[in-house]
Amino acid sequence: MSKILKISDNGKDFGYVTLKGEVFYGGGSRSEAAKFDLEKYKNESNTFYFKLTGTKESYMDVKAASSRIQIVKPTFSVDSSSICAWRIENQELQMIISSHFTGKCLSRSTDDKESKALYGNILGSHCTVTMEEVAKNEMEEA
């Protein structure tokens, strides 16, 4: 079953994670929410690759140069790539690489408080994340 991510920032509702082009944003409605299929990461029960529903190989990742969260496609396979996995812990969506927490979490911009773009930051405003299931009728509407 596909999942969507509801986020808040400093206790204030920040809507759902959405995708515009190849970049993820907050502030979306439930109907605009990006839908993900979770693919198990190695032997860890609570860590997953977030594959965009309906795609063959489009995964949520963090761009190293800008820390912006965006879609990335692996060259060969997701397991042999540098695409990060994610886990929800302490209500934060945490970035995992090589089975280790990087210190980066899904966050808002540290520089532009008006921006809705999402980042993987160590510092700044980490968002609180709730994962919700997508109902069958919502999948049919997509």
The first five atom37 places (N, CA, C, CB, O) and aatype in JSON, in Angstrom:
{
  "aatype": [12, 15, 11, 9, 10, 11, 9, 15, 3, 2, 7, 11, 3, 13, 7, 18, 19, 16, 10, 11, 7, 6, 19, 13, 18, 7, 7, 7, 15, 1, 15, 6, 0, 0, 11, 13, 3, 10, 6, 11, 18, 11, 2, 6, 15, 2, 16, 13, 18, 13, 11, 10, 16, 7, 16, 11, 6, 15, 18, 12, 3, 19, 11, 0, 0, 15, 15, 1, 9, 5, 9, 19, 11, 14, 16, 13, 15, 19, 3, 15, 15, 15, 9, 4, 0, 17, 1, 9, 6, 2, 5, 6, 10, 5, 12, 9, 9, 15, 15, 8, 13, 16, 7, 11, 4, 10, 15, 1, 15, 16, 3, 3, 11, 6, 15, 11, 0, 10, 18, 7, 2, 9, 10, 7, 15, 8, 4, 16, 19, 16, 12, 6, 6, 19, 0, 11, 2, 6, 12, 6, 6, 0],
  "atom_mask": [
    [1, 1, 1, 1, 1],
    [1, 1, 1, 1, 1],
    [1, 1, 1, 1, 1],
    [1, 1, 1, 1, 1],
    [1, 1, 1, 1, 1],
    [1, 1, 1, 1, 1],
    [1, 1, 1, 1, 1],
    [1, 1, 1, 1, 1],
    [1, 1, 1, 1, 1],
    [1, 1, 1, 1, 1],
    [1, 1, 1, 0, 1],
    [1, 1, 1, 1, 1],
    [1, 1, 1, 1, 1],
    [1, 1, 1, 1, 1],
    [1, 1, 1, 0, 1],
    [1, 1, 1, 1, 1],
    [1, 1, 1, 1, 1],
    [1, 1, 1, 1, 1],
    [1, 1, 1, 1, 1],
    [1, 1, 1, 1, 1],
    [1, 1, 1, 0, 1],
    [1, 1, 1, 1, 1],
    [1, 1, 1, 1, 1],
    [1, 1, 1, 1, 1],
    [1, 1, 1, 1, 1],
    [1, 1, 1, 0, 1],
    [1, 1, 1, 0, 1],
    [1, 1, 1, 0, 1],
    [1, 1, 1, 1, 1],
    [1, 1, 1, 1, 1],
    [1, 1, 1, 1, 1],
    [1, 1, 1, 1, 1],
    [1, 1, 1, 1, 1],
    [1, 1, 1, 1, 1],
    [1, 1, 1, 1, 1],
    [1, 1, 1, 1, 1],
    [1, 1, 1, 1, 1],
    [1, 1, 1, 1, 1],
    [1, 1, 1, 1, 1],
    [1, 1, 1, 1, 1],
    [1, 1, 1, 1, 1],
    [1, 1, 1, 1, 1],
    [1, 1, 1, 1, 1],
    [1, 1, 1, 1, 1],
    [1, 1, 1, 1, 1],
    [1, 1, 1, 1, 1],
    [1, 1, 1, 1, 1],
    [1, 1, 1, 1, 1],
    [1, 1, 1, 1, 1],
    [1, 1, 1, 1, 1],
    [1, 1, 1, 1, 1],
    [1, 1, 1, 1, 1],
    [1, 1, 1, 1, 1],
    [1, 1, 1, 0, 1],
    [1, 1, 1, 1, 1],
    [1, 1, 1, 1, 1],
    [1, 1, 1, 1, 1],
    [1, 1, 1, 1, 1],
    [1, 1, 1, 1, 1],
    [1, 1, 1, 1, 1],
    [1, 1, 1, 1, 1],
    [1, 1, 1, 1, 1],
    [1, 1, 1, 1, 1],
    [1, 1, 1, 1, 1],
    [1, 1, 1, 1, 1],
    [1, 1, 1, 1, 1],
    [1, 1, 1, 1, 1],
    [1, 1, 1, 1, 1],
    [1, 1, 1, 1, 1],
    [1, 1, 1, 1, 1],
    [1, 1, 1, 1, 1],
    [1, 1, 1, 1, 1],
    [1, 1, 1, 1, 1],
    [1, 1, 1, 1, 1],
    [1, 1, 1, 1, 1],
    [1, 1, 1, 1, 1],
    [1, 1, 1, 1, 1],
    [1, 1, 1, 1, 1],
    [1, 1, 1, 1, 1],
    [1, 1, 1, 1, 1],
    [1, 1, 1, 1, 1],
    [1, 1, 1, 1, 1],
    [1, 1, 1, 1, 1],
    [1, 1, 1, 1, 1],
    [1, 1, 1, 1, 1],
    [1, 1, 1, 1, 1],
    [1, 1, 1, 1, 1],
    [1, 1, 1, 1, 1],
    [1, 1, 1, 1, 1],
    [1, 1, 1, 1, 1],
    [1, 1, 1, 1, 1],
    [1, 1, 1, 1, 1],
    [1, 1, 1, 1, 1],
    [1, 1, 1, 1, 1],
    [1, 1, 1, 1, 1],
    [1, 1, 1, 1, 1],
    [1, 1, 1, 1, 1],
    [1, 1, 1, 1, 1],
    [1, 1, 1, 1, 1],
    [1, 1, 1, 1, 1],
    [1, 1, 1, 1, 1],
    [1, 1, 1, 1, 1],
    [1, 1, 1, 0, 1],
    [1, 1, 1, 1, 1],
    [1, 1, 1, 1, 1],
    [1, 1, 1, 1, 1],
    [1, 1, 1, 1, 1],
    [1, 1, 1, 1, 1],
    [1, 1, 1, 1, 1],
    [1, 1, 1, 1, 1],
    [1, 1, 1, 1, 1],
    [1, 1, 1, 1, 1],
    [1, 1, 1, 1, 1],
    [1, 1, 1, 1, 1],
    [1, 1, 1, 1, 1],
    [1, 1, 1, 1, 1],
    [1, 1, 1, 1, 1],
    [1, 1, 1, 1, 1],
    [1, 1, 1, 1, 1],
    [1, 1, 1, 0, 1],
    [1, 1, 1, 1, 1],
    [1, 1, 1, 1, 1],
    [1, 1, 1, 1, 1],
    [1, 1, 1, 0, 1],
    [1, 1, 1, 1, 1],
    [1, 1, 1, 1, 1],
    [1, 1, 1, 1, 1],
    [1, 1, 1, 1, 1],
    [1, 1, 1, 1, 1],
    [1, 1, 1, 1, 1],
    [1, 1, 1, 1, 1],
    [1, 1, 1, 1, 1],
    [1, 1, 1, 1, 1],
    [1, 1, 1, 1, 1],
    [1, 1, 1, 1, 1],
    [1, 1, 1, 1, 1],
    [1, 1, 1, 1, 1],
    [1, 1, 1, 1, 1],
    [1, 1, 1, 1, 1],
    [1, 1, 1, 1, 1],
    [1, 1, 1, 1, 1],
    [1, 1, 1, 1, 1]
  ],
  "atom_positions": [
    [[0.84, -1.18, 0.0], [0.0, 0.0, 0.0], [0.89, 1.24, 0.0], [-0.96, 0.0, 1.22], [1.86, 1.31, 0.75]],
    [[0.56, 2.2, -0.82], [1.33, 3.44, -0.92], [1.16, 4.3, 0.33], [0.92, 4.22, -2.16], [0.16, 4.2, 1.04]],
    [[2.15, 5.14, 0.56], [2.16, 6.03, 1.73], [2.33, 7.47, 1.28], [3.29, 5.63, 2.7], [2.87, 7.76, 0.21]],
    [[1.85, 8.39, 2.14], [2.08, 9.82, 1.96], [2.62, 10.36, 3.27], [0.77, 10.57, 1.52], [2.46, 9.75, 4.32]],
    [[3.27, 11.53, 3.2], [3.9, 12.11, 4.38], [3.25, 13.44, 4.74], [5.4, 12.31, 4.14], [3.22, 14.37, 3.93]],
    [[2.74, 13.52, 5.96], [2.16, 14.75, 6.52], [3.23, 15.36, 7.41], [0.8, 14.47, 7.33], [3.84, 14.66, 8.21]],
    [[3.45, 16.66, 7.27], [4.51, 17.29, 8.04], [4.03, 18.52, 8.79], [5.66, 17.66, 7.12], [3.06, 19.18, 8.41]],
    [[4.74, 18.8, 9.87], [4.52, 20.04, 10.61], [5.88, 20.62, 10.96], [3.66, 19.81, 11.9], [6.88, 19.91, 11.01]],
    [[5.89, 21.92, 11.21], [7.13, 22.63, 11.5], [6.9, 23.47, 12.75], [7.58, 23.52, 10.3], [6.05, 24.36, 12.75]],
    [[7.66, 23.2, 13.79], [7.51, 23.9, 15.06], [6.07, 23.88, 15.56], [7.98, 25.35, 14.92], [5.55, 24.88, 16.05]],
    [[5.43, 22.72, 15.41], [4.07, 22.54, 15.89], [2.99, 23.07, 14.98], [0.0, 0.0, 0.0], [1.81, 22.93, 15.28]],
    [[3.36, 23.68, 13.86], [2.38, 24.24, 12.91], [2.26, 23.32, 11.7], [2.79, 25.67, 12.47], [3.26, 22.86, 11.16]],
    [[1.03, 23.06, 11.29], [0.76, 22.23, 10.12], [1.49, 22.79, 8.91], [-0.75, 22.13, 9.85], [1.39, 23.97, 8.61]],
    [[2.23, 21.92, 8.21], [2.92, 22.32, 6.99], [2.47, 21.45, 5.81], [4.45, 22.21, 7.17], [3.19, 21.31, 4.82]],
    [[1.28, 20.87, 5.93], [0.67, 20.13, 4.83], [1.36, 18.82, 4.54], [0.0, 0.0, 0.0], [1.97, 18.2, 5.41]],
    [[1.25, 18.41, 3.29], [1.8, 17.14, 2.82], [3.0, 17.38, 1.92], [0.73, 16.32, 2.08], [3.13, 18.44, 1.31]],
    [[3.88, 16.38, 1.86], [5.02, 16.43, 0.95], [4.5, 16.27, -0.48], [6.08, 15.31, 1.29], [3.76, 15.33, -0.78]],
    [[4.88, 17.2, -1.34], [4.47, 17.17, -2.74], [5.71, 17.16, -3.63], [3.56, 18.4, -3.08], [6.82, 17.41, -3.17]],
    [[5.51, 16.86, -4.89], [6.59, 16.84, -5.86], [6.24, 17.79, -7.0], [6.85, 15.41, -6.4], [5.17, 17.69, -7.6]],
    [[7.16, 18.71, -7.28], [7.01, 19.63, -8.42], [8.29, 19.51, -9.23], [6.75, 21.13, -7.95], [9.37, 19.88, -8.77]],
    [[8.16, 18.99, -10.45], [9.35, 18.7, -11.25], [10.09, 17.56, -10.59], [0.0, 0.0, 0.0], [9.56, 16.46, -10.47]],
    [[11.32, 17.81, -10.17], [12.11, 16.77, -9.49], [12.39, 17.12, -8.03], [13.42, 16.56, -10.21], [13.18, 16.44, -7.38]],
    [[11.74, 18.18, -7.51], [12.02, 18.68, -6.16], [10.79, 18.49, -5.28], [12.44, 20.17, -6.2], [9.65, 18.68, -5.71]],
    [[11.05, 18.12, -4.01], [9.97, 17.94, -3.04], [9.74, 19.22, -2.25], [10.29, 16.78, -2.09], [10.67, 19.94, -1.9]],
    [[8.45, 19.47, -1.97], [8.02, 20.65, -1.24], [7.02, 20.24, -0.16], [7.39, 21.7, -2.2], [6.41, 19.18, -0.23]],
    [[6.88, 21.09, 0.83], [5.83, 20.94, 1.83], [4.68, 21.85, 1.46], [0.0, 0.0, 0.0], [4.72, 22.54, 0.45]],
    [[3.65, 21.86, 2.29], [2.54, 22.78, 2.1], [1.46, 22.31, 1.15], [0.0, 0.0, 0.0], [0.56, 23.08, 0.82]],
    [[1.52, 21.07, 0.71], [0.53, 20.56, -0.23], [-0.7, 20.0, 0.46], [0.0, 0.0, 0.0], [-0.68, 19.71, 1.66]],
    [[-1.76, 19.85, -0.31], [-2.99, 19.22, 0.2], [-2.83, 17.7, 0.11], [-4.26, 19.7, -0.61], [-1.91, 17.2, -0.54]],
    [[-3.72, 16.99, 0.75], [-3.68, 15.53, 0.69], [-3.78, 15.04, -0.76], [-4.81, 14.92, 1.55], [-3.09, 14.1, -1.14]],
    [[-4.63, 15.66, -1.55], [-4.81, 15.22, -2.94], [-3.57, 15.5, -3.79], [-6.02, 15.9, -3.56], [-3.38, 14.85, -4.82]],
    [[-2.73, 16.45, -3.38], [-1.5, 16.78, -4.11], [-0.3, 15.98, -3.62], [-1.21, 18.25, -3.99], [0.76, 16.03, -4.23]],
    [[-0.46, 15.25, -2.53], [0.67, 14.58, -1.87], [1.37, 13.59, -2.79], [0.2, 13.87, -0.62], [0.73, 12.85, -3.53]],
    [[2.69, 13.59, -2.72], [3.49, 12.59, -3.42], [3.24, 11.24, -2.76], [5.02, 12.96, -3.4], [3.24, 11.14, -1.54]],
    [[3.03, 10.22, -3.57], [2.76, 8.88, -3.05], [4.01, 8.01, -3.21], [1.55, 8.23, -3.79], [4.68, 8.04, -4.24]],
    [[4.3, 7.24, -2.16], [5.52, 6.44, -2.14], [5.22, 4.97, -1.89], [6.47, 6.96, -1.09], [4.31, 4.62, -1.13]],
    [[6.0, 4.12, -2.54], [6.05, 2.7, -2.22], [7.33, 2.52, -1.41], [6.01, 1.77, -3.52], [8.4, 2.94, -1.85]],
    [[7.22, 1.9, -0.27], [8.38, 1.7, 0.58], [9.07, 0.4, 0.22], [7.98, 1.71, 2.07], [8.45, -0.66, 0.18]],
    [[10.38, 0.48, -0.05], [11.18, -0.7, -0.35], [12.15, -0.91, 0.8], [11.93, -0.55, -1.72], [12.91, -0.01, 1.17]],
    [[12.13, -2.1, 1.34], [12.95, -2.42, 2.51], [14.43, -2.15, 2.24], [12.76, -3.89, 2.91], [14.95, -2.45, 1.16]],
    [[15.09, -1.58, 3.22], [16.52, -1.29, 3.16], [17.28, -2.35, 3.93], [16.82, 0.11, 3.73], [17.12, -2.49, 5.14]],
    [[18.11, -3.11, 3.22], [18.93, -4.17, 3.8], [18.09, -5.03, 4.75], [20.13, -3.58, 4.54], [16.99, -5.43, 4.4]],
    [[18.61, -5.31, 5.94], [17.88, -6.15, 6.89], [17.25, -5.34, 8.01], [18.81, -7.2, 7.49], [16.96, -5.87, 9.08]],
    [[17.03, -4.05, 7.78], [16.49, -3.18, 8.82], [14.98, -3.09, 8.69], [17.13, -1.78, 8.74], [14.45, -2.82, 7.6]],
    [[14.28, -3.31, 9.78], [12.82, -3.39, 9.74], [12.14, -2.03, 9.65], [12.32, -4.1, 10.96], [10.99, -1.95, 9.21]],
    [[12.81, -0.96, 10.05], [12.15, 0.35, 10.06], [12.79, 1.36, 9.12], [12.14, 0.9, 11.46], [12.56, 2.56, 9.27]],
    [[13.59, 0.9, 8.17], [14.3, 1.78, 7.24], [13.96, 1.36, 5.81], [15.84, 1.73, 7.48], [13.98, 0.18, 5.47]],
    [[13.65, 2.38, 4.97], [13.15, 2.1, 3.63], [13.69, 3.09, 2.61], [11.63, 2.12, 3.63], [14.03, 4.22, 2.93]],
    [[13.76, 2.63, 1.35], [13.89, 3.53, 0.22], [12.47, 4.01, -0.09], [14.57, 2.83, -1.03], [11.53, 3.22, -0.02]],
    [[12.32, 5.28, -0.43], [11.02, 5.84, -0.77], [10.95, 5.98, -2.29], [10.79, 7.21, -0.07], [11.47, 6.94, -2.86]],
    [[10.29, 5.0, -2.94], [10.13, 5.02, -4.4], [8.82, 5.69, -4.74], [10.19, 3.57, -4.99], [7.78, 5.36, -4.17]],
    [[8.85, 6.62, -5.68], [7.65, 7.31, -6.1], [6.7, 6.31, -6.75], [7.99, 8.45, -7.08], [7.06, 5.63, -7.71]],
    [[5.49, 6.22, -6.24], [4.48, 5.29, -6.74], [4.25, 5.52, -8.23], [3.16, 5.44, -5.95], [4.15, 6.66, -8.69]],
    [[4.16, 4.44, -8.96], [3.87, 4.52, -10.4], [5.11, 4.7, -11.26], [0.0, 0.0, 0.0], [5.0, 4.82, -12.48]],
    [[6.29, 4.73, -10.65], [7.53, 4.85, -11.42], [8.31, 3.55, -11.29], [8.37, 6.06, -10.94], [8.12, 2.77, -10.36]],
    [[9.2, 3.36, -12.24], [10.03, 2.16, -12.19], [11.2, 2.34, -11.23], [10.54, 1.81, -13.59], [11.51, 1.43, -10.46]],
    [[11.86, 3.5, -11.28], [13.06, 3.71, -10.48], [13.26, 5.17, -10.11], [14.27, 3.2, -11.22], [14.33, 5.72, -10.39]],
    [[12.3, 5.83, -9.51], [12.45, 7.21, -9.06], [12.34, 7.24, -7.54], [11.39, 8.15, -9.72], [11.29, 6.92, -6.98]],
    [[13.43, 7.62, -6.89], [13.52, 7.56, -5.43], [13.75, 8.93, -4.81], [14.64, 6.61, -5.01], [14.36, 9.81, -5.42]],
    [[13.25, 9.11, -3.59], [13.5, 10.33, -2.84], [14.92, 10.27, -2.28], [12.45, 10.51, -1.69], [15.31, 9.3, -1.64]],
    [[15.69, 11.33, -2.55], [17.09, 11.38, -2.14], [17.44, 12.83, -1.8], [18.03, 10.82, -3.26], [16.64, 13.74, -2.01]],
    [[18.63, 13.04, -1.29], [19.12, 14.38, -0.97], [20.26, 14.7, -1.92], [19.58, 14.48, 0.52], [21.23, 13.95, -2.03]],
    [[20.15, 15.83, -2.62], [21.21, 16.28, -3.52], [22.37, 16.81, -2.67], [20.7, 17.39, -4.53], [22.2, 17.72, -1.86]],
    [[23.54, 16.21, -2.85], [24.69, 16.54, -2.01], [25.06, 18.02, -2.03], [25.89, 15.72, -2.44], [25.34, 18.6, -0.98]],
    [[25.06, 18.64, -3.19], [25.53, 20.02, -3.31], [24.6, 21.03, -2.62], [25.66, 20.38, -4.77], [25.08, 22.01, -2.04]],
    [[23.3, 20.8, -2.68], [22.35, 21.79, -2.16], [21.57, 21.3, -0.94], [21.38, 22.17, -3.23], [20.89, 22.1, -0.29]],
    [[21.66, 20.03, -0.63], [20.88, 19.38, 0.45], [19.38, 19.36, 0.16], [21.12, 20.1, 1.77], [18.58, 19.01, 1.03]],
    [[18.99, 19.73, -1.05], [17.57, 19.73, -1.42], [17.1, 18.29, -1.62], [17.33, 20.58, -2.7], [17.82, 17.47, -2.18]],
    [[15.89, 18.01, -1.17], [15.32, 16.68, -1.35], [14.65, 16.62, -2.72], [14.29, 16.34, -0.21], [13.81, 17.46, -3.05]],
    [[15.05, 15.63, -3.5], [14.56, 15.54, -4.88], [14.51, 14.09, -5.33], [15.45, 16.35, -5.82], [14.89, 13.17, -4.61]],
    [[14.02, 13.9, -6.56], [13.95, 12.58, -7.18], [15.29, 12.24, -7.82], [12.81, 12.53, -8.24], [15.91, 13.08, -8.49]],
    [[15.73, 11.01, -7.6], [16.97, 10.51, -8.22], [16.69, 9.12, -8.75], [18.16, 10.5, -7.19], [15.95, 8.34, -8.14]],
    [[17.28, 8.81, -9.89], [17.18, 7.46, -10.47], [18.55, 6.79, -10.38], [16.68, 7.52, -11.96], [19.55, 7.39, -10.77]],
    [[18.61, 5.56, -9.87], [19.89, 4.87, -9.76], [20.41, 4.47, -11.14], [19.77, 3.62, -8.87], [19.64, 4.24, -12.07]],
    [[21.73, 4.4, -11.27], [22.35, 3.99, -12.52], [22.09, 2.51, -12.78], [23.86, 4.27, -12.51], [21.7, 2.12, -13.88]],
    [[22.3, 1.68, -11.76], [22.08, 0.24, -11.9], [20.9, -0.22, -11.05], [23.35, -0.54, -11.51], [19.83, -0.52, -11.58]],
    [[21.09, -0.26, -9.74], [20.01, -0.63, -8.83], [20.08, 0.26, -7.6], [20.09, -2.13, -8.43], [21.13, 0.83, -7.3]],
    [[18.98, 0.38, -6.9], [18.96, 1.24, -5.72], [19.89, 0.7, -4.63], [17.54, 1.37, -5.17], [20.51, 1.48, -3.9]],
    [[20.0, -0.62, -4.52], [20.87, -1.22, -3.51], [22.35, -0.93, -3.75], [20.66, -2.71, -3.46], [23.13, -0.83, -2.8]],
    [[22.75, -0.8, -5.01], [24.16, -0.55, -5.33], [24.44, 0.94, -5.55], [24.57, -1.35, -6.57], [25.54, 1.31, -5.96]],
    [[23.46, 1.78, -5.29], [23.61, 3.22, -5.53], [23.94, 3.95, -4.23], [22.32, 3.8, -6.14], [24.04, 3.34, -3.16]],
    [[24.12, 5.25, -4.34], [24.33, 6.09, -3.16], [23.04, 6.75, -2.7], [25.4, 7.16, -3.44], [23.06, 7.66, -1.87]],
    [[21.91, 6.31, -3.25], [20.6, 6.85, -2.85], [20.37, 6.52, -1.38], [19.45, 6.29, -3.74], [20.59, 5.39, -0.94]],
    [[19.91, 7.52, -0.63], [19.72, 7.3, 0.8], [18.41, 6.58, 1.09], [19.76, 8.63, 1.55], [17.46, 6.62, 0.3]],
    [[18.4, 5.92, 2.22], [17.18, 5.33, 2.76], [16.69, 6.26, 3.86], [17.43, 3.85, 3.3], [17.39, 7.19, 4.26]],
    [[15.48, 5.99, 4.36], [14.87, 6.87, 5.36], [14.22, 6.04, 6.46], [13.83, 7.8, 4.7], [13.74, 4.93, 6.22]],
    [[14.2, 6.6, 7.66], [13.45, 6.0, 8.75], [12.81, 7.12, 9.56], [14.37, 5.1, 9.65], [13.34, 8.22, 9.67]],
    [[11.65, 6.81, 10.13], [11.01, 7.76, 11.03], [11.38, 7.36, 12.45], [9.45, 7.8, 10.83], [11.08, 6.26, 12.9]],
    [[12.03, 8.29, 13.13], [12.39, 8.09, 14.52], [12.24, 9.42, 15.25], [13.85, 7.53, 14.65], [12.67, 10.46, 14.76]],
    [[11.63, 9.36, 16.42], [11.34, 10.59, 17.19], [10.57, 11.59, 16.34], [12.65, 11.23, 17.7], [10.78, 12.8, 16.45]],
    [[9.69, 11.09, 15.5], [8.83, 11.86, 14.59], [9.61, 12.65, 13.54], [7.98, 12.81, 15.39], [9.07, 13.58, 12.94]],
    [[10.88, 12.3, 13.32], [11.68, 12.91, 12.28], [11.93, 11.89, 11.18], [13.02, 13.46, 12.85], [12.1, 10.7, 11.45]],
    [[11.96, 12.36, 9.93], [12.34, 11.5, 8.81], [13.84, 11.63, 8.66], [11.57, 11.88, 7.47], [14.34, 12.66, 8.2]],
    [[14.56, 10.58, 9.05], [16.02, 10.62, 9.14], [16.66, 9.95, 7.93], [16.49, 9.95, 10.42], [16.21, 8.9, 7.47]],
    [[17.72, 10.57, 7.43], [18.45, 10.08, 6.26], [19.48, 9.03, 6.7], [19.15, 11.25, 5.52], [20.27, 9.26, 7.61]],
    [[19.45, 7.87, 6.02], [20.34, 6.76, 6.34], [21.21, 6.43, 5.12], [19.52, 5.51, 6.79], [20.7, 6.27, 4.01]],
    [[22.52, 6.34, 5.34], [23.44, 5.91, 4.29], [24.37, 4.87, 4.91], [24.26, 7.12, 3.68], [24.91, 5.08, 6.0]],
    [[24.56, 3.75, 4.21], [25.41, 2.66, 4.7], [25.02, 2.23, 6.11], [26.9, 3.08, 4.67], [25.88, 2.0, 6.96]],
    [[23.73, 2.14, 6.35], [23.16, 1.7, 7.64], [23.43, 2.65, 8.8], [23.68, 0.35, 7.99], [23.26, 2.27, 9.96]],
    [[23.86, 3.87, 8.51], [24.14, 4.83, 9.57], [23.31, 6.11, 9.38], [25.63, 5.17, 9.6], [23.13, 6.59, 8.27]],
    [[22.82, 6.63, 10.5], [22.12, 7.91, 10.5], [23.14, 9.0, 10.2], [21.4, 8.18, 11.86], [24.16, 9.1, 10.88]],
    [[22.87, 9.82, 9.21], [23.8, 10.86, 8.77], [23.72, 12.12, 9.62], [23.54, 11.2, 7.32], [24.59, 12.99, 9.52]],
    [[22.7, 12.22, 10.44], [22.45, 13.46, 11.18], [21.49, 14.37, 10.43], [0.0, 0.0, 0.0], [21.01, 15.36, 10.98]],
    [[21.22, 14.03, 9.17], [20.32, 14.86, 8.36], [18.88, 14.35, 8.47], [20.77, 14.87, 6.89], [18.63, 13.15, 8.47]],
    [[17.95, 15.31, 8.55], [16.52, 15.0, 8.63], [15.77, 15.88, 7.64], [15.98, 15.19, 10.07], [16.27, 16.93, 7.23]],
    [[14.57, 15.45, 7.27], [13.71, 16.27, 6.43], [13.46, 17.57, 7.16], [12.36, 15.53, 6.09], [13.0, 17.59, 8.3]],
    [[13.77, 18.69, 6.47], [13.75, 20.01, 7.1], [13.28, 21.07, 6.12], [15.12, 20.37, 7.63], [13.22, 20.85, 4.91]],
    [[12.95, 22.21, 6.68], [12.7, 23.4, 5.87], [14.01, 24.14, 5.7], [11.62, 24.33, 6.52], [15.01, 23.82, 6.35]],
    [[14.02, 25.12, 4.83], [15.21, 25.91, 4.57], [15.68, 26.62, 5.83], [14.94, 26.93, 3.46], [14.87, 27.14, 6.61]],
    [[16.99, 26.65, 6.04], [17.55, 27.39, 7.17], [17.71, 28.87, 6.81], [18.91, 26.8, 7.59], [17.84, 29.71, 7.71]],
    [[17.71, 29.2, 5.51], [17.93, 30.58, 5.07], [16.66, 31.31, 4.69], [18.86, 30.58, 3.9], [16.52, 32.5, 4.98]],
    [[15.72, 30.63, 4.04], [14.51, 31.26, 3.52], [13.29, 30.7, 4.24], [14.38, 31.04, 1.99], [12.81, 29.62, 3.9]],
    [[12.8, 31.4, 5.22], [11.67, 30.93, 6.04], [10.36, 30.86, 5.27], [11.5, 31.83, 7.25], [9.42, 30.21, 5.72]],
    [[10.29, 31.51, 4.12], [9.07, 31.49, 3.3], [9.06, 30.33, 2.3], [8.92, 32.81, 2.56], [8.01, 29.97, 1.77]],
    [[10.22, 29.74, 2.06], [10.34, 28.67, 1.08], [9.59, 27.42, 1.56], [11.81, 28.34, 0.82], [9.58, 27.1, 2.75]],
    [[8.98, 26.73, 0.62], [8.32, 25.46, 0.92], [9.16, 24.27, 0.48], [6.95, 25.4, 0.24], [8.78, 23.12, 0.68]],
    [[10.33, 24.55, -0.13], [11.23, 23.47, -0.56], [11.71, 22.7, 0.67], [12.44, 24.04, -1.35], [11.9, 23.27, 1.74]],
    [[11.91, 21.4, 0.49], [12.36, 20.55, 1.59], [13.82, 20.18, 1.41], [11.51, 19.29, 1.68], [14.31, 19.99, 0.3]],
    [[14.51, 20.08, 2.54], [15.95, 19.83, 2.55], [16.27, 18.7, 3.52], [16.72, 21.1, 2.94], [15.46, 18.33, 4.37]],
    [[17.46, 18.15, 3.37], [18.01, 17.21, 4.33], [19.11, 17.93, 5.09], [0.0, 0.0, 0.0], [20.25, 17.97, 4.64]],
    [[18.76, 18.5, 6.23], [19.71, 19.32, 6.99], [20.03, 18.71, 8.34], [19.15, 20.72, 7.18], [19.21, 18.02, 8.94]],
    [[21.23, 18.98, 8.8], [21.6, 18.62, 10.17], [21.06, 19.68, 11.12], [23.15, 18.49, 10.31], [20.47, 19.36, 12.15]],
    [[21.26, 20.93, 10.76], [20.79, 22.05, 11.56], [19.48, 22.57, 10.98], [21.84, 23.17, 11.62], [19.07, 22.15, 9.9]],
    [[18.85, 23.46, 11.68], [17.65, 24.09, 11.15], [16.39, 23.5, 11.69], [0.0, 0.0, 0.0], [16.37, 22.85, 12.73]],
    [[15.34, 23.73, 10.97], [14.01, 23.37, 11.42], [13.61, 21.98, 10.9], [12.99, 24.41, 10.96], [13.04, 21.86, 9.82]],
    [[13.92, 20.94, 11.69], [13.5, 19.6, 11.32], [11.99, 19.51, 11.43], [14.2, 18.52, 12.21], [11.4, 19.97, 12.41]],
    [[11.37, 18.92, 10.43], [9.92, 18.78, 10.42], [9.5, 17.52, 11.19], [9.39, 18.72, 8.96], [10.23, 16.52, 11.21]],
    [[8.34, 17.59, 11.8], [7.72, 16.43, 12.39], [6.97, 15.72, 11.28], [6.77, 16.81, 13.59], [6.25, 16.36, 10.51]],
    [[7.12, 14.41, 11.19], [6.57, 13.65, 10.07], [5.64, 12.55, 10.55], [7.7, 13.04, 9.22], [5.94, 11.84, 11.51]],
    [[4.5, 12.42, 9.9], [3.57, 11.33, 10.11], [3.34, 10.65, 8.77], [2.22, 11.84, 10.73], [3.03, 11.31, 7.78]],
    [[3.49, 9.34, 8.73], [3.25, 8.59, 7.51], [1.81, 8.09, 7.52], [4.26, 7.4, 7.37], [1.36, 7.51, 8.51]],
    [[1.08, 8.31, 6.42], [-0.31, 7.87, 6.3], [-0.47, 6.95, 5.1], [-1.25, 9.08, 6.17], [0.22, 7.1, 4.09]],
    [[-1.38, 6.01, 5.24], [-1.68, 5.12, 4.1], [-2.59, 5.82, 3.11], [-2.33, 3.8, 4.6], [-3.44, 6.63, 3.49]],
    [[-2.4, 5.49, 1.86], [-3.25, 6.02, 0.8], [-4.39, 5.04, 0.59], [-2.43, 6.25, -0.53], [-4.17, 3.85, 0.34]],
    [[-5.61, 5.53, 0.68], [-6.78, 4.69, 0.48], [-6.87, 4.26, -0.98], [-8.07, 5.42, 0.91], [-6.39, 4.96, -1.88]],
    [[-7.49, 3.12, -1.21], [-7.61, 2.58, -2.57], [-8.28, 3.6, -3.5], [-8.42, 1.27, -2.55], [-7.83, 3.77, -4.64]],
    [[-9.33, 4.26, -3.04], [-10.03, 5.23, -3.89], [-9.14, 6.44, -4.21], [-11.33, 5.7, -3.21], [-9.31, 7.07, -5.26]],
    [[-8.18, 6.78, -3.33], [-7.24, 7.86, -3.61], [-6.26, 7.46, -4.7], [-6.49, 8.27, -2.34], [-5.82, 8.3, -5.49]],
    [[-5.91, 6.18, -4.76], [-5.02, 5.7, -5.81], [-5.7, 5.75, -7.16], [-4.56, 4.28, -5.51], [-5.06, 6.03, -8.17]],
    [[-6.98, 5.47, -7.17], [-7.73, 5.48, -8.42], [-7.87, 6.9, -8.97], [-9.11, 4.85, -8.23], [-7.99, 7.1, -10.18]],
    [[-7.87, 7.9, -8.05], [-8.0, 9.3, -8.47], [-6.7, 9.85, -9.04], [-8.45, 10.16, -7.29], [-6.71, 10.81, -9.81]],
    [[-5.58, 9.23, -8.66], [-4.26, 9.75, -9.07], [-4.0, 9.55, -10.55], [-3.15, 9.07, -8.27], [-2.94, 9.93, -11.04]]
  ]
}
